[in-house]
Amino acid sequence: MFSRGKQCSTRTSPPASENDDLESSSSSTSHSSSSGSQASSDTSAYDLEETSAMLQVEPKEKEEVPRFPPPGRFRPRCRYAYLRFLNGVFKFCSCRCRRPREFEDPRVVSRGTLPPHTPLLAAGAAPRVDDIQEQDPAAGQRVVLSGKDWRFRLFKGKKEQAQAANFVGPDADDLGWDKVSVPSNWQLLGFEAPIYTNMAYPFTGCPLRKPRLDANPVGVYRHRFTLPAGFKAGRRLRLVLHGVSSACHVWIDGRKLGYHQDSGMPAEFDVSEVLRDSTEGTEHVLAVLVLKWCDGSLLEDQDTWWLNGIFRDVVLYAVPESNAIEDYRITTVVDPPYTEVADAEILVDVALRCSDPCNMRAVVLDGQQVVAEGVFSAPEPPLGHLELLFPSTAQVARANMRLSRPQKWSPERPKLYTLMLELKVQGNVVQVERWELGIRDIRIVKAQLLLNGAPITIHGVNRVEMHSTRGKAVTDEDVLKDLKILKQHNFNAVRTAHCPSKLTLYHFCDQLGLLVVDEANMENHGFAMMGAMSFLQCDPAWKQAYLKRVQAMFGRDKNFTCVIGWSLGNEAGFGPNFQACADFLRNCDHTRFVQCESGEIHGDATLIMGDGRHPASDIVCPMYADPERLLMLAKCEKRPIIMCEYSHAMGNSNGGLHLFYKLFQSKDHPTVQGGFIWDFADQGLQAPRKPNPKSAEDYHLSGHAGYGGDFGEDTGSADKWFCCNGLLNFDRRPKPAMAECKYLMQPV
């Protein structure tokens, strides 16, 4: 039987006495009952050294030189004090007699959900770029509930909203409801007009005051399904909603499973007890009550359309009942000099749920050839970062495998190996997991970002997940088409602006060779209009709301080779809450950099706009710096300079792109290493006026693409076409600037 054990080396932040005087709050928290893998939910006080002090361990002997220099920390000064004062004033002015509901309470992020984890094979096989149809060994362990046979009704207004909960039971009458496809956004089905804003919140005039969400439209989805014969036998069943905006309550057969917010991350529930008495042919009813707005919407003020609904797949899958792989973490360590000739080590940590003696085996394949094999054992304490990563009830096993001079993964040669994990009980294989991994090394040396021991230039673009007719409900084909366009035009990197993308993007980027900066689903840009961008960052009640979004991103995406860095959101300010997020990432992952655009060089809270130079960021990531400013930064900064956004591609733009590339290619300024153009494609929408449109007359603008304000009153007329700033048109036709990008980014 395996038990908890020791972790590989972690990167911890240096102590900082200036944070010792941060004040306390008496608020309590309420979270998922299954949040064992997440950090403490206590928001009663700020102890910014809490995570680091608890997790300090000796580094591995092989890792004598850290991959990343020790970062700085948040420095609470007068701006922080000012925002804490504002917190107190507006809390007093916004106090209510009644207890806040789940969707109004920032301390409630989820209830009844499972901890985030690496996607398991049973939940869905990784898609292939090359169209090779491989046999899916876990196809019989899942039921895809996405499709066209969902019933939907939108309840508008306060009176109708109160009626929505009457339609979650199995016997509720939904015969008169509309039939819709899932995934989808209800605005793109004609039930409501889409809204676009760049900064302002469409549901509140002053975000400093706690928004009143009484008149909050609610969409109720109902779907009937049956389980295949033998599907339940000896298995635990789990339901995954991969993307719902903005928050949802979920029921099966009238029994509530739980609550979830964070539209960028999955909501996963254990439904074994609910479906325990199910027999062959029994019809079940899944009901999902989706709220248009919730308190979490304050953290999702990205420069894009406000669209709602179940916009990613819904899957029911099965895992072994008594003995199962719950999660696993893959870490690759390349030996010095970190180049193609270097050997490498693969460390695999697995979280198990075993009630019987079990054995684990790991195999690394190059095609059909076995190149490494490892047997798992229970590592010795201390546990280290696995305390944060895996549930407290998990039994932990570890395997180390050596590879002799493996081919390294890079954008030019995205070589992938296959890792197979096999769990046996009494000699019988009960579960197999498969993951495609690349061997690559990311580190910062002498203020340069190195990939496999060599400096790299980031030819990047910001990609917003959006389609002109499907909105956020993009298909695998949509994602692959976008990424192939980027590769054809010599791009090598993507920033997931400003939210983690659909899972298939990461699989495709691994296969195609595209670097990814994975960005947490956090932006509260509207607070900058009040001169208080870090207002929520400095409120202890919001600590878990920020932290859980970062934990969910890391938990899902931690094993993707393409992910080279973690971004703490966009235009979200900086404060103790972001410091807690940075601490979590650094204690869990010493193989990737952490960046924060919205902090400032002084280290205090941000009020209006960050400069990308906060001491807690491993790289300098300014927004829209001109070449002259980049030269200044190159002289005074001792970190890589990679712009998170630049060369705004709106209208007849990008004419000065060659000036940036003179800097990127200059040997005199080696620390200026590229950036991410804003942005990939125009966000034009073709929206129907009503459900089930029959002709062009049933569409706004007769079916032509529209932008802010084109779909009626209060749909974004203040920001108009500010979402029209892509290198491609909304239909993916390249603009002339794309040809310039291809020329400047050519490798030779």
C-alpha positions in Angstrom: 0.0 0.0 0.0 1.3 3.4 -0.9 1.4 6.4 1.5 2.2 10.0 1.2 5.8 10.9 0.5 8.6 13.2 -0.5 8.5 15.6 -3.3 11.1 16.9 -5.8 12.8 20.3 -5.2 10.6 23.3 -5.0 11.3 27.0 -5.5 10.3 29.1 -2.5 10.1 32.8 -2.0 12.5 34.6 0.4 11.1 35.8 3.7 9.8 39.4 3.9 9.3 41.0 7.3 7.4 43.9 5.7 4.4 41.7 5.3 4.2 40.8 9.0 1.9 43.7 9.9 -0.9 42.9 7.4 -4.1 43.2 9.3 -6.6 40.5 10.1 -10.3 40.0 9.2 -12.8 37.9 11.1 -14.5 36.6 8.0 -14.9 32.8 7.6 -15.0 30.8 4.4 -17.2 28.2 2.8 -15.9 25.9 0.1 -16.2 22.6 -1.6 -16.3 19.7 0.7 -13.9 18.0 -1.6 -11.2 20.6 -1.6 -8.5 18.4 -0.1 -5.9 19.3 -2.7 -6.2 23.0 -2.2 -4.6 25.4 0.2 -6.2 26.4 3.5 -9.6 28.1 3.1 -9.1 30.3 6.1 -9.4 34.0 5.0 -9.4 35.3 8.6 -5.9 36.7 8.3 -3.1 37.2 5.8 0.1 35.3 6.4 2.0 35.7 3.2 4.8 33.4 4.4 2.4 30.7 5.4 2.7 28.6 2.3 6.5 29.0 1.8 7.5 28.4 5.4 5.4 25.2 5.5 6.9 23.8 2.3 10.6 24.6 2.4 12.7 21.6 1.6 16.3 21.1 0.5 16.8 21.3 -3.3 17.9 18.2 -5.2 21.7 17.9 -5.5 21.4 17.9 -9.3 19.6 21.2 -9.2 22.4 23.2 -7.6 21.6 26.3 -9.6 17.8 27.2 -9.5 16.0 27.5 -12.8 14.7 30.9 -11.8 16.3 33.6 -9.6 14.5 34.2 -6.2 11.6 36.5 -6.8 10.6 39.6 -4.9 7.3 40.0 -3.0 4.4 42.2 -2.5 5.3 45.3 -0.5 2.3 46.8 1.4 2.6 50.5 1.7 0.4 53.5 1.3 -1.6 52.3 -1.7 -2.4 49.0 0.1 -3.5 51.0 3.2 -5.7 53.2 1.0 -7.4 50.3 -0.6 -7.9 48.5 2.7 -9.6 51.8 3.9 -11.8 51.7 0.8 -12.6 48.0 1.6 -13.9 49.0 5.0 -15.9 52.0 3.8 -17.7 50.2 1.0 -18.3 47.1 3.1 -20.0 49.2 5.7 -22.1 51.0 3.0 -23.0 47.8 1.3 -23.9 45.8 4.4 -27.3 43.9 4.3 -29.3 42.3 6.9 -29.8 39.0 5.0 -27.0 36.5 4.5 -25.5 36.6 1.0 -26.5 33.8 -1.4 -23.8 31.5 -2.8 -23.5 33.5 -6.0 -23.0 36.8 -4.1 -20.5 35.5 -1.5 -16.8 35.7 -2.6 -15.9 33.2 0.1 -18.0 30.5 -1.7 -16.2 29.4 -4.9 -17.7 25.9 -5.2 -19.6 23.3 -3.2 -19.7 19.6 -3.8 -17.0 19.6 -6.6 -14.0 17.4 -6.8 -10.4 18.8 -6.6 -8.9 19.8 -10.0 -6.6 17.2 -11.5 -4.9 16.1 -14.7 -7.5 15.0 -17.3 -7.9 11.2 -17.0 -8.1 9.0 -20.1 -11.6 7.9 -19.2 -12.9 11.5 -19.4 -11.7 11.9 -23.0 -8.8 10.8 -25.2 -6.3 13.4 -26.5 -7.2 14.7 -30.0 -4.7 14.2 -32.8 -3.4 16.7 -35.2 -2.6 14.2 -37.9 -6.1 12.8 -38.2 -4.9 9.3 -37.3 -7.8 7.4 -35.8 -6.3 5.5 -32.9 -8.2 3.0 -30.9 -9.5 4.6 -27.7 -9.1 2.0 -24.9 -11.3 4.1 -22.5 -14.2 4.8 -25.0 -16.5 2.4 -23.0 -15.8 4.3 -19.8 -17.5 7.6 -20.8 -20.9 8.9 -22.0 -20.7 12.2 -23.8 -23.9 14.2 -22.9 -23.2 17.0 -25.3 -25.5 17.2 -28.3 -28.7 18.7 -29.7 -31.3 17.1 -27.4 -31.2 19.6 -24.5 -34.2 21.6 -23.4 -33.6 25.2 -22.5 -35.5 28.1 -21.0 -34.3 31.6 -20.1 -35.9 33.1 -17.0 -35.6 36.9 -17.1 -36.4 39.3 -14.3 -36.7 38.9 -10.6 -40.1 37.2 -10.6 -39.2 34.7 -13.3 -35.8 34.0 -11.6 -37.6 32.8 -8.5 -39.5 30.2 -10.6 -36.4 28.7 -12.2 -35.7 26.4 -9.3 -39.1 24.7 -9.8 -37.8 23.1 -13.0 -34.8 21.1 -11.7 -36.8 18.0 -10.6 -37.2 14.9 -12.9 -40.9 15.4 -13.3 -40.8 19.1 -14.3 -42.7 20.0 -17.5 -40.3 21.1 -20.2 -42.2 20.0 -23.3 -42.8 23.6 -24.3 -39.1 24.6 -24.0 -36.7 25.2 -26.8 -34.4 22.4 -28.0 -30.8 23.6 -28.1 -27.4 22.2 -28.7 -24.8 22.0 -26.0 -22.1 23.3 -26.0 -23.4 26.8 -26.9 -23.9 30.3 -25.7 -27.6 31.3 -25.3 -26.8 34.8 -26.8 -25.7 33.1 -30.0 -28.9 31.0 -30.1 -31.1 34.2 -30.1 -32.3 34.2 -26.5 -30.6 37.4 -25.5 -28.4 40.1 -27.1 -24.6 39.7 -26.6 -22.8 42.5 -24.7 -19.3 43.7 -25.4 -17.3 45.9 -23.0 -13.6 46.6 -22.7 -13.5 47.8 -19.1 -16.9 48.6 -17.7 -19.1 46.0 -15.9 -22.5 45.7 -17.6 -24.2 44.7 -14.4 -23.0 47.4 -12.0 -22.2 51.1 -12.3 -19.8 51.2 -9.4 -18.0 47.9 -8.7 -16.7 49.2 -5.4 -20.2 48.7 -4.0 -21.2 45.1 -3.8 -23.4 44.5 -6.9 -27.0 43.7 -6.4 -27.9 40.6 -8.5 -31.6 40.4 -7.7 -32.7 40.8 -11.4 -30.3 38.2 -12.6 -31.3 36.2 -15.7 -31.2 32.4 -15.2 -30.9 29.8 -17.9 -32.1 26.3 -17.1 -30.9 23.3 -19.1 -32.5 19.9 -18.9 -31.2 16.7 -20.5 -32.4 13.1 -20.4 -30.0 10.3 -20.6 -29.6 6.6 -19.9 -26.5 4.6 -18.9 -25.1 1.9 -21.2 -25.5 -1.7 -20.0 -22.7 -2.6 -17.5 -21.5 1.0 -17.3 -21.7 1.2 -13.5 -20.3 -2.2 -12.6 -17.4 -1.8 -10.2 -17.0 1.9 -10.9 -17.4 5.3 -9.5 -19.2 7.8 -11.8 -18.2 11.4 -12.3 -19.9 14.2 -14.2 -17.8 17.0 -15.8 -19.0 20.3 -17.1 -15.9 21.6 -18.8 -17.1 25.2 -19.1 -20.1 27.1 -17.7 -20.6 30.9 -17.6 -20.9 32.5 -15.1 -22.0 30.1 -12.3 -24.1 27.0 -12.1 -26.1 24.8 -9.7 -26.4 21.1 -10.8 -28.9 18.4 -10.1 -29.5 14.8 -11.3 -33.0 13.4 -10.7 -33.8 16.3 -8.4 -30.8 15.6 -6.1 -28.4 18.5 -5.9 -24.8 17.8 -6.7 -23.3 21.2 -5.9 -22.4 24.7 -7.1 -19.5 26.0 -9.2 -18.2 29.3 -10.5 -15.1 30.1 -12.7 -16.2 29.8 -16.3 -12.7 28.9 -17.5 -12.3 25.7 -15.5 -14.3 22.4 -15.3 -16.9 21.6 -12.6 -16.6 18.0 -11.7 -18.9 16.0 -9.4 -19.0 12.5 -8.0 -22.4 11.1 -9.0 -21.9 7.5 -7.8 -24.4 7.7 -5.0 -27.0 9.5 -7.1 -26.9 6.9 -9.8 -26.3 3.9 -7.5 -29.8 2.5 -8.0 -29.8 3.1 -11.8 -30.7 0.0 -13.9 -30.4 -0.6 -17.6 -32.8 1.6 -19.5 -33.6 3.9 -16.6 -34.0 7.5 -17.7 -32.2 10.2 -15.7 -32.6 13.9 -15.8 -29.6 16.3 -15.6 -30.6 19.8 -14.7 -28.2 22.7 -14.8 -29.3 26.2 -13.5 -26.9 28.7 -15.0 -26.7 32.3 -13.6 -25.8 35.1 -16.0 -24.0 37.0 -13.3 -22.3 36.1 -10.0 -19.8 37.7 -7.7 -17.1 35.8 -9.7 -18.1 37.9 -12.7 -16.1 40.8 -11.1 -13.0 38.7 -11.8 -14.0 38.0 -15.5 -13.9 41.5 -16.9 -11.9 40.5 -19.9 -11.8 42.6 -23.2 -14.3 40.3 -24.9 -18.0 39.5 -25.2 -20.1 38.6 -22.1 -21.6 35.3 -23.2 -23.4 32.7 -21.0 -24.4 29.1 -21.0 -22.8 25.7 -21.1 -20.1 26.4 -23.7 -17.9 23.4 -23.4 -18.6 19.6 -23.4 -20.5 17.7 -20.7 -19.1 14.2 -20.0 -20.1 11.4 -17.6 -17.2 9.0 -17.1 -16.2 6.1 -14.9 -13.2 5.2 -12.8 -12.5 2.0 -10.8 -14.5 2.0 -7.6 -12.0 0.8 -4.9 -8.6 1.2 -6.5 -7.9 4.0 -8.9 -5.5 6.6 -10.1 -6.9 10.0 -9.1 -4.2 12.4 -10.4 -0.5 12.4 -11.4 2.3 14.9 -11.9 5.0 14.5 -14.5 8.3 16.4 -14.0 11.2 16.3 -16.5 14.7 17.2 -15.3 17.3 17.7 -18.0 20.9 17.3 -17.0 23.4 20.1 -17.7 24.2 21.6 -20.2 20.4 21.2 -20.9 21.0 20.8 -24.7 20.2 18.0 -27.2 23.2 15.9 -25.9 22.0 15.9 -22.3 20.4 13.0 -20.5 17.1 13.5 -18.7 15.1 12.2 -15.8 11.4 11.7 -15.6 9.7 11.9 -12.2 6.1 10.7 -11.9 4.1 11.3 -8.7 0.7 9.6 -8.6 -2.2 10.1 -6.2 -4.0 6.8 -5.6 -7.2 5.8 -4.0 -6.5 2.1 -3.0 -8.3 -0.1 -0.5 -6.4 -3.2 -1.6 -2.6 -3.9 -2.0 -1.8 -2.5 -5.5 1.2 -2.1 -7.8 2.0 0.7 -10.2 4.2 0.5 -13.3 5.3 3.3 -15.7 6.6 2.9 -19.2 7.9 5.5 -21.6 7.5 4.7 -25.3 9.1 6.2 -28.4 6.6 5.1 -31.0 6.3 1.3 -30.2 9.7 1.1 -28.5 10.2 1.0 -24.7 12.9 3.5 -23.8 12.4 3.7 -20.0 10.5 1.7 -17.4 9.9 2.4 -13.7 8.3 0.8 -10.7 6.6 2.9 -8.2 7.4 3.0 -4.5 6.2 5.0 -1.6 8.6 8.0 -1.1 9.6 9.1 2.3 8.3 12.2 4.1 8.4 15.2 4.1 5.6 15.6 1.6 6.4 19.0 0.3 4.4 20.5 -2.6 2.2 17.3 -2.8 0.4 18.6 0.3 -1.0 21.3 -1.9 -1.3 19.3 -5.1 -3.0 16.1 -4.1 -6.0 15.4 -1.8 -5.0 14.8 1.9 -6.6 11.3 1.7 -4.5 10.2 -1.3 -1.8 7.6 -1.2 1.2 8.7 -3.1 3.6 6.7 -5.2 6.7 7.9 -7.2 8.8 6.5 -10.0 12.1 7.9 -11.4 13.2 7.0 -14.9 16.4 7.9 -16.8 16.6 8.6 -20.5 19.9 8.7 -22.4 20.2 11.7 -24.7 16.4 11.9 -25.5 15.4 14.2 -28.3 14.3 17.5 -26.8 10.9 19.1 -27.4 11.0 22.5 -29.1 8.8 24.6 -31.5 11.0 23.4 -34.4 11.0 19.8 -33.4 8.1 19.0 -31.1 9.2 15.5 -30.2 6.7 13.7 -27.9 7.1 10.4 -26.0 4.2 8.4 -24.6 4.0 7.7 -20.9 1.9 4.8 -19.9 0.8 4.3 -16.2 -0.6 0.9 -15.2 -2.3 0.1 -11.9 -2.6 -3.5 -10.9 -4.5 -5.1 -8.1 -3.9 -8.8 -7.4 -2.2 -9.1 -10.8 -5.1 -7.7 -12.7 -4.8 -4.3 -14.6 -7.6 -2.1 -13.3 -6.6 1.2 -14.8 -4.3 2.6 -17.5 -3.5 6.2 -18.1 -1.6 7.6 -21.1 0.1 11.0 -21.6 2.2 12.4 -24.4 5.1 14.3 -23.0 8.1 16.2 -24.3 11.5 16.6 -22.7 12.4 20.2 -22.5 14.1 22.6 -20.1 13.0 26.2 -19.3 15.2 28.4 -17.1 16.5 32.0 -16.7 20.2 32.5 -16.9 21.9 35.9 -16.9 18.6 37.6 -17.4 17.7 35.5 -20.5 15.0 33.0 -20.9 16.5 29.7 -22.2 14.8 26.8 -23.9 17.0 23.7 -23.8 20.0 25.8 -22.9 19.6 28.4 -25.7 18.0 31.8 -25.7 14.6 31.9 -27.4 12.7 34.8 -29.0 8.9 34.7 -28.4 7.1 35.2 -31.7 3.7 35.3 -29.9 0.1 36.3 -30.2 -2.8 36.7 -27.7 -5.6 34.3 -28.7 -9.1 34.9 -27.3 -11.3 31.9 -27.6 -14.1 33.2 -29.8 -16.0 32.2 -33.0 -18.2 34.4 -35.0 -21.3 32.1 -34.8 -20.5 29.8 -31.9 -19.1 32.4 -29.5 -17.0 30.7 -26.8 -18.3 27.2 -27.8 -15.4 26.6 -30.2 -14.9 23.1 -31.7 -11.7 21.1 -31.9 -11.6 21.9 -35.6 -11.8 25.6 -34.8 -8.9 25.4 -32.4 -6.7 23.3 -34.8 -7.4 25.7 -37.7 -6.3 28.7 -35.6 -3.1 27.0 -34.5 -2.2 25.8 -38.0 -2.6 29.4 -39.2 -0.1 30.5 -36.6 2.4 27.8 -37.5 2.1 28.7 -41.2 3.0 32.3 -40.3 6.0 31.5 -38.2 4.5 32.2 -34.8 5.9 30.0 -32.0 3.9 31.0 -28.9 0.4 31.7 -27.7 -0.9 33.5 -24.6 -4.3 32.2 -23.6 -5.9 35.6 -23.3 -7.3 36.0 -20.7 -8.4 32.7 -19.5 -7.3 29.0 -19.7 -8.4 27.6 -23.1 -10.2 24.5 -24.1 -8.2 21.4 -23.3 -7.6 20.5 -27.0 -5.5 23.7 -27.5 -2.8 22.3 -25.1 -2.8 18.9 -26.8 -2.5 20.5 -30.2 0.2 22.9 -29.0 2.2 19.9 -27.7 2.0 18.2 -31.0 2.5 21.3 -33.3 5.3 22.9 -31.2 3.7 26.1 -29.9 4.8 27.5 -26.5 2.0 28.5 -24.2 1.7 31.1 -21.4 -1.3 29.8 -19.5 -3.3 32.6 -18.0 -5.6 32.4 -15.0 -9.2 33.5 -15.5 -8.8 36.7 -13.6 -9.3 40.3 -14.8 -11.0 43.1 -12.8 -10.1 46.0 -15.2 -13.3 47.9 -14.4 -12.0 48.8 -10.9 -9.2 50.8 -12.7 -12.0 53.3 -13.8 -12.3 54.1 -10.1 -8.6 54.3 -9.5 -8.7 51.1 -7.4 -7.7 48.2 -9.7 -6.3 46.2 -6.7 -9.5 46.8 -4.6 -10.3 43.0 -4.5 -6.7 42.0 -4.3 -6.5 43.7 -0.9 -9.7 42.2 0.5 -9.1 39.0 2.6 -12.6 37.8 1.8 -11.6 37.4 -1.9 -8.4 35.5 -1.2 -9.9 32.1 -2.0 -11.7 33.4 -5.1 -8.3 34.3 -6.6 -6.4 31.3 -5.3 -8.8 28.6 -6.4 -8.7 29.9 -10.0 -5.0 29.5 -10.0 -5.1 26.1 -8.3 -7.7 24.9 -10.9 -5.6 26.1 -13.8 -2.4 24.4 -12.5 -4.3 21.2 -11.5 -5.6 20.7 -15.0 -2.7 21.9 -17.1 0.4 21.0 -15.1 1.6 18.2 -17.3 1.4 19.9 -20.7 4.9 20.3 -22.2 3.8 23.4 -24.2 3.1 25.4 -21.0 6.3 27.3 -20.2 4.9 29.9 -17.9 1.9 30.8 -15.6 0.3 34.2 -15.8 -1.6 35.6 -12.8 -4.4 37.0 -14.9 -4.5 40.3 -16.8 -5.2 43.8 -15.7 -6.1 42.6 -12.3 -3.9 44.7 -10.0 -1.6 43.2 -7.4 -2.0 42.6 -3.7 -1.8 39.9 -1.0 -4.2 37.7 -2.9 -1.9 37.6 -6.0 1.0 37.0 -3.7 -0.7 34.0 -2.3 -1.3 32.8 -5.9 2.4 33.3 -6.8 3.5 31.4 -3.7 1.2 28.5 -4.6 2.6 28.2 -8.1 6.2 28.5 -7.1 5.9 25.9 -4.3 4.1 23.5 -6.7 6.2 24.1 -9.8 9.9 24.9 -10.1 10.0 24.2 -13.8 8.1 27.2 -15.2 8.2 31.0 -14.7 5.5 33.0 -13.1 4.5 36.4 -14.7 2.3 39.2 -13.6 1.6 42.1 -15.9 -0.6 44.1 -13.6 1.9 44.8 -10.8 4.3 47.7 -10.6 8.0 48.1 -9.9 7.4 49.6 -6.5 5.8 46.4 -5.3 2.8 48.0 -3.7 -0.8 47.7 -4.8 -1.7 48.9 -8.3 -4.3 51.6 -8.6 -4.8 52.2 -12.4 -2.4 50.2 -14.6 0.5 47.9 -14.1 3.9 48.2 -15.7 4.8 44.5 -15.8 7.8 45.0 -13.5 6.5 43.8 -10.2 9.3 42.1 -8.1 7.1 39.0 -7.8 7.2 38.4 -11.6 10.0 36.2 -12.9 10.0 38.2 -16.2 9.3 41.8 -17.1 6.1 41.7 -19.1 5.1 45.2 -20.0 2.0 46.1 -22.0 2.4 48.2 -25.2 5.9 49.4 -24.5 7.5 51.2 -27.5 11.1 50.4 -28.6 12.5 53.3 -26.7 11.0 52.0 -23.5 12.3 48.5 -24.2 15.8 50.0 -24.5 15.4 51.7 -21.1 14.1 48.4 -19.5 17.0 46.5 -21.0 19.5 48.8 -19.3 18.0 48.7 -15.8 16.3 45.3 -15.5 18.0 42.0 -14.7 15.2 39.9 -15.9 14.0 38.7 -19.4 11.8 41.3 -21.1 8.8 39.7 -22.9 5.9 41.9 -23.7 2.5 40.4 -22.8 0.8 42.6 -25.3 2.2 44.9 -28.1 1.6 46.1 -31.6 -2.2 46.5 -31.2 -3.6 45.2 -34.5 -6.6 47.4 -34.8 -7.4 48.8 -38.3 -4.4 49.7 -40.4 -1.9 48.8 -37.7 1.4 46.9 -37.1 3.3 49.2 -39.4 6.1 49.6 -36.9 6.6 45.9 -36.2 10.0 45.8 -37.9 11.3 48.3 -35.3 10.5 45.8 -32.5 12.2 43.0 -34.5 15.4 45.0 -34.8 15.5 45.0 -31.0 14.5 41.3 -30.7 17.4 40.3 -33.1 20.0 42.7 -31.7 23.0 41.1 -30.0 23.3 44.3 -28.0 20.1 43.7 -26.1 19.9 40.0 -25.5 17.3 40.3 -22.7 14.6 41.8 -25.0 13.1 38.5 -26.1 9.9 39.2 -28.0 6.3 39.3 -27.0 2.6 38.6 -27.8 0.8 40.7 -30.4 -2.7 41.8 -29.5 -4.5 40.0 -30.9 -5.1 37.0 -33.1 -8.5 37.6 -34.7 -11.4 40.2 -34.7 -14.2 39.3 -32.3 -17.1 40.0 -34.6 -20.3 38.1 -33.9 -23.2 37.0 -36.2 -26.0 36.9 -33.7 -29.7 36.0 -34.3 -32.5 38.2 -33.1 -34.6 35.2 -31.9 -34.3 31.4 -31.4 -34.4 29.1 -34.4 -33.7 31.7 -37.1 -35.0 30.9 -40.5 -33.4 33.5 -42.7 -31.0 36.4 -42.8 -33.8 38.7 -41.7 -33.9 36.9 -38.3 -30.3 38.0 -37.6 -29.0 41.3 -36.4 -27.4 43.3 -39.3 -28.9 40.7 -41.7 -26.2 38.2 -40.7 -23.2 40.4 -41.0 -20.7 40.5 -38.2 -21.5 43.0 -35.5 -19.5 44.6 -32.7 -20.2 46.5 -29.5 -23.6 48.3 -29.6 -24.7 46.6 -32.9 -27.2 44.3 -31.2 -29.4 46.8 -29.5 -29.5 49.1 -26.5 -26.9 48.5 -23.7 -24.9 46.0 -25.8 -21.6 47.9 -25.8 -22.0 51.1 -27.8 -19.4 52.8 -25.6 -16.7 50.5 -26.8 -18.0 49.9 -30.3 -15.4 48.1 -32.5 -12.6 48.0 -29.9 -13.0 44.2 -30.1 -12.0 44.5 -33.8 -8.2 44.4 -33.4 -7.0 41.1 -34.8 -4.4 40.1 -37.3 -7.2 38.1 -38.9 -10.7 39.1 -39.8 -13.5 37.4 -37.8 -13.8 34.7 -40.5 -10.1 34.0 -40.3 -9.1 35.7 -43.5 -5.6 37.1 -42.9 -5.1 40.9 -43.0 -2.0 42.4 -44.7 -0.2 42.6 -41.3 -0.1 38.8 -41.1 2.2 38.7 -44.1 4.5 41.1 -42.4 4.5 38.9 -39.3 5.4 35.9 -41.4 8.4 37.7 -42.9 9.8 39.2 -39.7 9.3 35.9 -37.8 11.0 33.7 -40.4 13.6 31.5 -38.7 16.3 32.2 -41.4 
